């Protein structure tokens, strides 16, 4: 048993748990999320006489929400009036997922610190006792 190592592991574990608690609390605030990313999509309309058929810079611009669902990328056009709100919701979703990933990482660190603490606190097994018949032989 290594008491110094055990003390150090307790400090490490305490710090990780405090960080875990801080992150977990940020996930509890009620808010809406939307999975996806908003971006500007430049497209051609298909009319031969339209300006978009001549150069790339003259293409039609629309804001779309892109997300993955069942292994496929989905796109939805976004009205200008909804753009700001959806951008905020997508950003909140991104932060939520980053926090979740950080919590997963902290869980691994907590388990590792617990394993190290256990190893530091564990005492060796007692040595085998001599049998009474072995004592007589000596």
OpenMM code with the backbone's topology and positions (N, CA, C; nanometers):
from openmm import Vec3, app, unit

residues = "UNK UNK UNK UNK UNK UNK UNK UNK UNK UNK UNK UNK UNK UNK UNK UNK UNK UNK UNK UNK UNK UNK UNK UNK UNK UNK UNK UNK UNK UNK UNK UNK UNK UNK UNK UNK UNK UNK UNK UNK UNK UNK UNK UNK UNK UNK UNK UNK UNK UNK UNK UNK UNK UNK UNK UNK UNK UNK UNK UNK UNK UNK UNK UNK UNK UNK UNK UNK UNK UNK UNK UNK UNK UNK UNK UNK UNK UNK UNK UNK UNK UNK UNK UNK UNK UNK UNK UNK UNK UNK UNK UNK UNK UNK UNK UNK UNK UNK UNK UNK UNK UNK UNK UNK UNK UNK UNK UNK UNK UNK UNK UNK UNK UNK UNK UNK UNK UNK UNK UNK UNK UNK UNK UNK UNK UNK UNK UNK UNK UNK UNK UNK UNK UNK UNK UNK UNK UNK".split()
positions = [
    Vec3(0.0859, -0.1181, 0.0000),
    Vec3(0.0000, 0.0000, 0.0000),
    Vec3(0.0900, 0.1236, 0.0000),
    Vec3(0.0633, 0.2151, -0.0920),
    Vec3(0.1410, 0.3380, -0.1058),
    Vec3(0.0487, 0.4552, -0.0728),
    Vec3(0.0585, 0.5055, 0.0494),
    Vec3(-0.0328, 0.6106, 0.0954),
    Vec3(-0.0127, 0.7422, 0.0219),
    Vec3(0.1100, 0.7731, -0.0181),
    Vec3(0.1342, 0.8961, -0.0950),
    Vec3(0.0644, 0.8893, -0.2300),
    Vec3(0.0802, 0.7754, -0.2947),
    Vec3(0.0159, 0.7562, -0.4249),
    Vec3(-0.1361, 0.7606, -0.4103),
    Vec3(-0.1887, 0.7006, -0.3047),
    Vec3(-0.3332, 0.7011, -0.2804),
    Vec3(-0.3833, 0.8436, -0.2591),
    Vec3(-0.3078, 0.9218, -0.1831),
    Vec3(-0.3457, 1.0610, -0.1590),
    Vec3(-0.3478, 1.1400, -0.2899),
    Vec3(-0.2458, 1.1182, -0.3707),
    Vec3(-0.2383, 1.1868, -0.5011),
    Vec3(-0.3555, 1.1464, -0.5904),
    Vec3(-0.3898, 1.0194, -0.5915),
    Vec3(-0.5012, 0.9724, -0.6744),
    Vec3(-0.6351, 1.0285, -0.6259),
    Vec3(-0.6485, 1.0441, -0.4957),
    Vec3(-0.7711, 1.1061, -0.4419),
    Vec3(-0.7834, 1.2502, -0.4911),
    Vec3(-0.6722, 1.3244, -0.4905),
    Vec3(-0.6731, 1.4627, -0.5390),
    Vec3(-0.7089, 1.4677, -0.6876),
    Vec3(-0.6494, 1.3792, -0.7643),
    Vec3(-0.6785, 1.3731, -0.9083),
    Vec3(-0.8258, 1.3416, -0.9294),
    Vec3(-0.8748, 1.2423, -0.8588),
    Vec3(-1.0148, 1.2012, -0.8718),
    Vec3(-1.1094, 1.3144, -0.8329),
    Vec3(-1.0768, 1.3844, -0.7255),
    Vec3(-1.1599, 1.4967, -0.6804),
    Vec3(-1.1666, 1.6058, -0.7883),
    Vec3(-1.0525, 1.6381, -0.8494),
    Vec3(-1.0480, 1.7418, -0.9537),
    Vec3(-1.1280, 1.6994, -1.0769),
    Vec3(-1.1151, 1.5740, -1.1161),
    Vec3(-1.1887, 1.5249, -1.2336),
    Vec3(-1.3389, 1.5271, -1.2064),
    Vec3(-1.3779, 1.4863, -1.0873),
    Vec3(-1.5206, 1.4841, -1.0530),
    Vec3(-1.5778, 1.6259, -1.0496),
    Vec3(-1.5005, 1.7218, -1.0006),
    Vec3(-1.5467, 1.8611, -1.0005),
    Vec3(-1.5685, 1.9113, -1.1429),
    Vec3(-1.4758, 1.8801, -1.2324),
    Vec3(-1.4895, 1.9200, -1.3731),
    Vec3(-1.6095, 1.8488, -1.4366),
    Vec3(-1.6267, 1.7234, -1.4039),
    Vec3(-1.7402, 1.6459, -1.4547),
    Vec3(-1.8717, 1.7104, -1.4113),
    Vec3(-1.8799, 1.7464, -1.2852),
    Vec3(-2.0017, 1.8079, -1.2326),
    Vec3(-2.0289, 1.9421, -1.3013),
    Vec3(-1.9232, 2.0214, -1.3206),
    Vec3(-1.9394, 2.1513, -1.3859),
    Vec3(-1.9945, 2.1333, -1.5273),
    Vec3(-1.9381, 2.0396, -1.6026),
    Vec3(-1.9845, 2.0157, -1.7392),
    Vec3(-2.1261, 1.9586, -1.7424),
    Vec3(-2.1542, 1.8655, -1.6518),
    Vec3(-2.2870, 1.8036, -1.6491),
    Vec3(-2.3949, 1.9080, -1.6213),
    Vec3(-2.3647, 2.0037, -1.5362),
    Vec3(-2.4628, 2.1085, -1.5048),
    Vec3(-2.4944, 2.1960, -1.6260),
    Vec3(-2.3969, 2.2144, -1.7148),
    Vec3(-2.4238, 2.2959, -1.8340),
    Vec3(-2.5236, 2.2276, -1.9275),
    Vec3(-2.5309, 2.0954, -1.9211),
    Vec3(-2.6256, 2.0232, -2.0066),
    Vec3(-2.7684, 2.0279, -1.9538),
    Vec3(-2.7835, 2.0638, -1.8276),
    Vec3(-2.9154, 2.0605, -1.7660),
    Vec3(-2.9995, 2.1849, -1.7910),
    Vec3(-2.9376, 2.2898, -1.8415),
    Vec3(-3.0143, 2.4112, -1.8683),
    Vec3(-3.1111, 2.3839, -1.9824),
    Vec3(-3.2385, 2.4115, -1.9603),
    Vec3(-3.3359, 2.3824, -2.0670),
    Vec3(-3.3162, 2.4749, -2.1869),
    Vec3(-3.2980, 2.4143, -2.3028),
    Vec3(-3.2856, 2.4903, -2.4261),
    Vec3(-3.3140, 2.3966, -2.5423),
    Vec3(-3.3434, 2.4563, -2.6539),
    Vec3(-3.3705, 2.3784, -2.7734),
    Vec3(-3.2416, 2.3587, -2.8523),
    Vec3(-3.2378, 2.2502, -2.9259),
    Vec3(-3.1233, 2.2182, -3.0098),
    Vec3(-3.1746, 2.1753, -3.1463),
    Vec3(-3.0928, 2.1934, -3.2478),
    Vec3(-3.1234, 2.1358, -3.3778),
    Vec3(-2.9935, 2.0816, -3.4358),
    Vec3(-3.0022, 1.9569, -3.4798),
    Vec3(-2.8852, 1.8930, -3.5374),
    Vec3(-2.8656, 1.9472, -3.6776),
    Vec3(-2.7442, 1.9895, -3.7084),
    Vec3(-2.7161, 2.0345, -3.8438),
    Vec3(-2.6299, 2.1584, -3.8492),
    Vec3(-2.6077, 2.2010, -3.9726),
    Vec3(-2.5250, 2.3179, -4.0003),
    Vec3(-2.5965, 2.4053, -4.1012),
    Vec3(-2.5925, 2.5356, -4.0794),
    Vec3(-2.6488, 2.6300, -4.1763),
    Vec3(-2.5368, 2.6842, -4.2631),
    Vec3(-2.5613, 2.6894, -4.3927),
    Vec3(-2.4626, 2.7478, -4.4832),
    Vec3(-2.5316, 2.7975, -4.6087),
    Vec3(-2.4554, 2.8763, -4.6857),
    Vec3(-2.5048, 2.9324, -4.8107),
    Vec3(-2.4800, 2.8314, -4.9227),
    Vec3(-2.5822, 2.8013, -4.9986),
    Vec3(-2.5708, 2.7091, -5.1104),
    Vec3(-2.5905, 2.7882, -5.2388),
    Vec3(-2.4971, 2.7735, -5.3311),
    Vec3(-2.5062, 2.8418, -5.4608),
    Vec3(-2.5456, 2.7385, -5.5661),
    Vec3(-2.6572, 2.7657, -5.6355),
    Vec3(-2.7084, 2.6683, -5.7318),
    Vec3(-2.7477, 2.7347, -5.8632),
    Vec3(-2.7647, 2.6498, -5.9625),
    Vec3(-2.8178, 2.6942, -6.0911),
    Vec3(-2.9643, 2.6525, -6.0968),
    Vec3(-3.0440, 2.7331, -6.1615),
    Vec3(-3.1862, 2.7016, -6.1700),
    Vec3(-3.2183, 2.6107, -6.2886),
    Vec3(-3.1311, 2.6057, -6.3872),
    Vec3(-3.1529, 2.5181, -6.5019),
    Vec3(-3.2008, 2.5902, -6.6274),
    Vec3(-3.2391, 2.7163, -6.6152),
    Vec3(-3.2807, 2.7928, -6.7329),
    Vec3(-3.1569, 2.8351, -6.8111),
    Vec3(-3.1559, 2.8112, -6.9386),
    Vec3(-3.0390, 2.8433, -7.0218),
    Vec3(-3.0113, 2.9930, -7.0297),
    Vec3(-3.1148, 3.0743, -7.0223),
    Vec3(-3.0979, 3.2191, -7.0382),
    Vec3(-3.0744, 3.2917, -6.9055),
    Vec3(-3.0780, 3.2201, -6.7968),
    Vec3(-3.0614, 3.2830, -6.6645),
    Vec3(-2.9153, 3.3203, -6.6423),
    Vec3(-2.8927, 3.4226, -6.5605),
    Vec3(-2.7574, 3.4683, -6.5286),
    Vec3(-2.6754, 3.3601, -6.4601),
    Vec3(-2.7395, 3.2684, -6.3890),
    Vec3(-2.6672, 3.1644, -6.3148),
    Vec3(-2.6003, 3.0632, -6.4080),
    Vec3(-2.6424, 3.0568, -6.5307),
    Vec3(-2.5838, 2.9620, -6.6264),
    Vec3(-2.4500, 3.0117, -6.6805),
    Vec3(-2.4214, 3.1413, -6.6666),
    Vec3(-2.2992, 3.1990, -6.7246),
    Vec3(-2.1759, 3.1802, -6.6364),
    Vec3(-2.1811, 3.2264, -6.5112),
    Vec3(-2.0632, 3.2177, -6.4237),
    Vec3(-2.1031, 3.1676, -6.2853),
    Vec3(-2.0043, 3.1165, -6.2136),
    Vec3(-2.0304, 3.0631, -6.0794),
    Vec3(-2.0694, 3.1732, -5.9811),
    Vec3(-2.0123, 3.2921, -6.0002),
    Vec3(-2.0421, 3.3998, -5.9052),
    Vec3(-2.1854, 3.4510, -5.9203),
    Vec3(-2.2496, 3.4227, -6.0322),
    Vec3(-2.3862, 3.4678, -6.0539),
    Vec3(-2.4913, 3.3642, -6.0157),
    Vec3(-2.4503, 3.2601, -5.9480),
    Vec3(-2.5466, 3.1556, -5.9113),
    Vec3(-2.6426, 3.2057, -5.8041),
    Vec3(-2.7569, 3.1389, -5.7972),
    Vec3(-2.8590, 3.1727, -5.6974),
    Vec3(-2.8114, 3.1264, -5.5595),
    Vec3(-2.8308, 3.2110, -5.4606),
    Vec3(-2.7853, 3.1812, -5.3246),
    Vec3(-2.9064, 3.1570, -5.2361),
    Vec3(-2.8988, 3.0487, -5.1589),
    Vec3(-3.0023, 3.0228, -5.0593),
    Vec3(-2.9358, 2.9639, -4.9356),
    Vec3(-2.9955, 2.9906, -4.8206),
    Vec3(-2.9444, 2.9351, -4.6958),
    Vec3(-3.0136, 2.8018, -4.6730),
    Vec3(-2.9320, 2.7006, -4.6392),
    Vec3(-2.9876, 2.5673, -4.6157),
    Vec3(-2.9396, 2.5137, -4.4813),
    Vec3(-3.0195, 2.4248, -4.4266),
    Vec3(-2.9825, 2.3500, -4.3072),
    Vec3(-2.9478, 2.2097, -4.3548),
    Vec3(-2.8287, 2.1641, -4.3183),
    Vec3(-2.7804, 2.0318, -4.3590),
    Vec3(-2.7607, 1.9467, -4.2348),
    Vec3(-2.8097, 1.8207, -4.2392),
    Vec3(-2.7897, 1.7284, -4.1282),
    Vec3(-2.7870, 1.5855, -4.1792),
    Vec3(-2.7368, 1.4970, -4.0976),
    Vec3(-2.7272, 1.3557, -4.1325),
    Vec3(-2.8389, 1.2803, -4.0624),
    Vec3(-2.9049, 1.1941, -4.1373),
    Vec3(-3.0149, 1.1151, -4.0821),
    Vec3(-3.0163, 0.9793, -4.1512),
    Vec3(-3.0054, 0.8752, -4.0719),
    Vec3(-3.0044, 0.7383, -4.1242),
    Vec3(-2.8990, 0.7195, -4.2332),
    Vec3(-2.7825, 0.7793, -4.2122),
    Vec3(-2.6718, 0.7633, -4.3049),
    Vec3(-2.6785, 0.8489, -4.4303),
    Vec3(-2.7768, 0.9356, -4.4390),
    Vec3(-2.7897, 1.0218, -4.5567),
    Vec3(-2.7890, 1.1683, -4.5138),
    Vec3(-2.7347, 1.2523, -4.6010),
    Vec3(-2.7333, 1.3961, -4.5754),
    Vec3(-2.8645, 1.4562, -4.6233),
    Vec3(-2.9265, 1.5306, -4.5364),
    Vec3(-3.0540, 1.5973, -4.5689),
    Vec3(-3.0298, 1.7472, -4.5786),
    Vec3(-3.1030, 1.8136, -4.6676),
    Vec3(-3.0960, 1.9586, -4.6841),
    Vec3(-3.2363, 2.0162, -4.6802),
    Vec3(-3.2500, 2.1297, -4.6125),
    Vec3(-3.3762, 2.2035, -4.6116),
    Vec3(-3.3459, 2.3503, -4.6337),
    Vec3(-3.4188, 2.4109, -4.7241),
    Vec3(-3.4055, 2.5555, -4.7420),
    Vec3(-3.4600, 2.6245, -4.6181),
    Vec3(-3.3973, 2.7352, -4.5840),
    Vec3(-3.4341, 2.8081, -4.4627),
    Vec3(-3.4814, 2.9470, -4.5014),
    Vec3(-3.5950, 2.9854, -4.4481),
    Vec3(-3.6452, 3.1202, -4.4718),
    Vec3(-3.5538, 3.2207, -4.4017),
    Vec3(-3.5395, 3.3371, -4.4604),
    Vec3(-3.4534, 3.4412, -4.4035),
    Vec3(-3.4961, 3.4750, -4.2610),
    Vec3(-3.6250, 3.4739, -4.2351),
    Vec3(-3.6746, 3.5067, -4.1013),
    Vec3(-3.6349, 3.4016, -3.9970),
    Vec3(-3.6109, 3.2783, -4.0372),
    Vec3(-3.5742, 3.1707, -3.9440),
    Vec3(-3.4230, 3.1506, -3.9321),
    Vec3(-3.3478, 3.2147, -4.0193),
    Vec3(-3.2047, 3.1891, -4.0276),
    Vec3(-3.1309, 3.2129, -3.8956),
    Vec3(-3.1535, 3.3261, -3.8315),
    Vec3(-3.0820, 3.3598, -3.7082),
    Vec3(-3.1130, 3.2578, -3.5978),
    Vec3(-3.2397, 3.2275, -3.5791),
    Vec3(-3.2802, 3.1330, -3.4740),
    Vec3(-3.2216, 2.9937, -3.4999),
    Vec3(-3.2295, 2.9457, -3.6227),
    Vec3(-3.1765, 2.8133, -3.6545),
    Vec3(-3.0246, 2.8080, -3.6398),
    Vec3(-2.9584, 2.9169, -3.6716),
    Vec3(-2.8128, 2.9223, -3.6538),
    Vec3(-2.7769, 2.9089, -3.5050),
    Vec3(-2.8534, 2.9764, -3.4197),
    Vec3(-2.8314, 2.9664, -3.2754),
    Vec3(-2.8574, 2.8245, -3.2253),
    Vec3(-2.9666, 2.7638, -3.2717),
    Vec3(-3.0002, 2.6279, -3.2291),
    Vec3(-2.8943, 2.5268, -3.2741),
    Vec3(-2.8429, 2.5447, -3.3931),
    Vec3(-2.7378, 2.4558, -3.4437),
    Vec3(-2.6090, 2.4742, -3.3633),
    Vec3(-2.5780, 2.5963, -3.3256),
    Vec3(-2.4596, 2.6229, -3.2437),
    Vec3(-2.4760, 2.5612, -3.1047),
    Vec3(-2.5952, 2.5705, -3.0477),
    Vec3(-2.6211, 2.5092, -2.9172),
    Vec3(-2.6068, 2.3571, -2.9257),
    Vec3(-2.6521, 2.2991, -3.0358),
    Vec3(-2.6375, 2.1550, -3.0562),
    Vec3(-2.4891, 2.1172, -3.0628),
    Vec3(-2.4104, 2.1964, -3.1363),
    Vec3(-2.2671, 2.1694, -3.1490),
    Vec3(-2.1993, 2.1749, -3.0118),
    Vec3(-2.2317, 2.2779, -2.9324),
    Vec3(-2.1734, 2.2893, -2.7987),
    Vec3(-2.2180, 2.1746, -2.7075),
    Vec3(-2.3450, 2.1360, -2.7203),
    Vec3(-2.3988, 2.0247, -2.6419),
    Vec3(-2.3199, 1.8970, -2.6707),
    Vec3(-2.2962, 1.8686, -2.7985),
    Vec3(-2.2230, 1.7479, -2.8381),
    Vec3(-2.0770, 1.7540, -2.7941),
    Vec3(-2.0158, 1.8710, -2.7997),
    Vec3(-1.8778, 1.8856, -2.7522),
    Vec3(-1.8701, 1.8584, -2.6020),
    Vec3(-1.9670, 1.9096, -2.5278),
    Vec3(-1.9702, 1.8870, -2.3833),
    Vec3(-1.9909, 1.7391, -2.3542),
    Vec3(-2.0780, 1.6761, -2.4294),
    Vec3(-2.1020, 1.5322, -2.4136),
    Vec3(-1.9725, 1.4539, -2.4369),
    Vec3(-1.8998, 1.4880, -2.5414),
    Vec3(-1.7732, 1.4198, -2.5705),
    Vec3(-1.6718, 1.4420, -2.4576),
    Vec3(-1.6702, 1.5618, -2.4018),
    Vec3(-1.5806, 1.5905, -2.2893),
    Vec3(-1.6184, 1.5062, -2.1680),
    Vec3(-1.7477, 1.4887, -2.1456),
    Vec3(-1.7933, 1.4069, -2.0332),
    Vec3(-1.7534, 1.2604, -2.0521),
    Vec3(-1.7628, 1.2108, -2.1723),
    Vec3(-1.7201, 1.0731, -2.2004),
    Vec3(-1.5717, 1.0581, -2.1681),
    Vec3(-1.4920, 1.1560, -2.2086),
    Vec3(-1.3489, 1.1534, -2.1808),
    Vec3(-1.3231, 1.1574, -2.0299),
    Vec3(-1.3979, 1.2410, -1.9590),
    Vec3(-1.3818, 1.2490, -1.8136),
    Vec3(-1.4212, 1.1183, -1.7460),
    Vec3(-1.5228, 1.0506, -1.7985),
    Vec3(-1.5625, 0.9212, -1.7426),
    Vec3(-1.4454, 0.8227, -1.7508),
    Vec3(-1.3777, 0.8232, -1.8636),
    Vec3(-1.2612, 0.7352, -1.8793),
    Vec3(-1.1525, 0.7712, -1.7779),
    Vec3(-1.1307, 0.9016, -1.7592),
    Vec3(-1.0287, 0.9460, -1.6637),
    Vec3(-1.0673, 0.9087, -1.5206),
    Vec3(-1.1963, 0.9187, -1.4892),
    Vec3(-1.2441, 0.8814, -1.3556),
    Vec3(-1.2171, 0.7334, -1.3310),
    Vec3(-1.2501, 0.6493, -1.4284),
    Vec3(-1.2265, 0.5059, -1.4123),
    Vec3(-1.0773, 0.4753, -1.3956),
    Vec3(-0.9942, 0.5431, -1.4727),
    Vec3(-0.8498, 0.5224, -1.4618),
    Vec3(-0.7999, 0.5659, -1.3237),
    Vec3(-0.8479, 0.6802, -1.2746),
    Vec3(-0.8069, 0.7286, -1.1419),
    Vec3(-0.8543, 0.6333, -1.0325),
    Vec3(-0.9751, 0.5776, -1.0476),
    Vec3(-1.0260, 0.4808, -0.9498),
    Vec3(-0.9390, 0.3554, -0.9503),
    Vec3(-0.9016, 0.3099, -1.0686),
    Vec3(-0.8150, 0.1915, -1.0781),
    Vec3(-0.6793, 0.2170, -1.0127),
    Vec3(-0.6231, 0.3356, -1.0341),
    Vec3(-0.4947, 0.3702, -0.9726),
    Vec3(-0.5076, 0.3807, -0.8210),
    Vec3(-0.6187, 0.4374, -0.7744),
    Vec3(-0.6427, 0.4476, -0.6300),
    Vec3(-0.6535, 0.3088, -0.5687),
    Vec3(-0.7263, 0.2220, -0.6350),
    Vec3(-0.7388, 0.0844, -0.5858),
    Vec3(-0.6025, 0.0175, -0.5768),
    Vec3(-0.5221, 0.0340, -0.6803),
    Vec3(-0.3884, -0.0266, -0.6808),
    Vec3(-0.3020, 0.0293, -0.5679),
    Vec3(-0.3146, 0.1588, -0.5400),
    Vec3(-0.2347, 0.2207, -0.4342),
    Vec3(-0.2803, 0.1754, -0.2952),
    Vec3(-0.4091, 0.1470, -0.2795),
    Vec3(-0.4628, 0.1080, -0.1485),
    Vec3(-0.4537, -0.0421, -0.1219),
    Vec3(-0.4392, -0.1185, -0.2267),
    Vec3(-0.4400, -0.2639, -0.2111),
    Vec3(-0.3163, -0.3102, -0.1351),
    Vec3(-0.3389, -0.3957, -0.0362),
    Vec3(-0.2287, -0.4545, 0.0389),
    Vec3(-0.2008, -0.5930, -0.0180),
    Vec3(-0.0781, -0.6388, -0.0064),
    Vec3(-0.0477, -0.7719, -0.0605),
    Vec3(-0.1163, -0.8808, 0.0210),
    Vec3(-0.1375, -0.9923, -0.0431),
    Vec3(-0.1966, -1.1057, 0.0266),
    Vec3(-0.0982, -1.1583, 0.1308),
    Vec3(-0.1485, -1.2148, 0.2376),
    Vec3(-0.0560, -1.2680, 0.3391),
    Vec3(0.0222, -1.3866, 0.2830),
    Vec3(0.1410, -1.4031, 0.3353),
    Vec3(0.2248, -1.5164, 0.2937),
    Vec3(0.1590, -1.6449, 0.3412),
    Vec3(0.1795, -1.7516, 0.2708),
    Vec3(0.1177, -1.8779, 0.3136),
    Vec3(0.1749, -1.9214, 0.4484),
    Vec3(0.0887, -1.9783, 0.5286),
    Vec3(0.1315, -2.0273, 0.6595),
    Vec3(0.2001, -2.1612, 0.6425),
    Vec3(0.2932, -2.1816, 0.7266),
    Vec3(0.3566, -2.3130, 0.7257),
    Vec3(0.2649, -2.4127, 0.7943),
    Vec3(0.2633, -2.5286, 0.7404),
    Vec3(0.1840, -2.6338, 0.8037),
    Vec3(0.2574, -2.6826, 0.9284),
    Vec3(0.1829, -2.7328, 1.0220),
    Vec3(0.2453, -2.7791, 1.1461),
    Vec3(0.3417, -2.8945, 1.1193),
    Vec3(0.3153, -2.9757, 1.0142),
    Vec3(0.4053, -3.0859, 0.9836),
    Vec3(0.5384, -3.0333, 0.9314),
    Vec3(0.5386, -2.9176, 0.8636),
    Vec3(0.6616, -2.8587, 0.8137),
    Vec3(0.7453, -2.8028, 0.9282),
    Vec3(0.6802, -2.7550, 1.0327),
    Vec3(0.7517, -2.7005, 1.1482),
    Vec3(0.8279, -2.8105, 1.2202),
    Vec3(0.7705, -2.9284, 1.2277),
    Vec3(0.8315, -3.0394, 1.3002),
    Vec3(0.9566, -3.0882, 1.2274),
    Vec3(0.9580, -3.0808, 1.0969),
    Vec3(1.0712, -3.1282, 1.0184),
    Vec3(1.1957, -3.0452, 1.0443),
    Vec3(1.1798, -2.9227, 1.0731),
    Vec3(1.2936, -2.8332, 1.0908),
    Vec3(1.3590, -2.8571, 1.2209),
] * unit.nanometer
topology = app.Topology()
chain = topology.addChain("A")
for resn in residues:
    res = topology.addResidue(resn, chain)
    for name in ("N", "CA", "C"):
        topology.addAtom(name, app.Element.getBySymbol(name[0]), res)
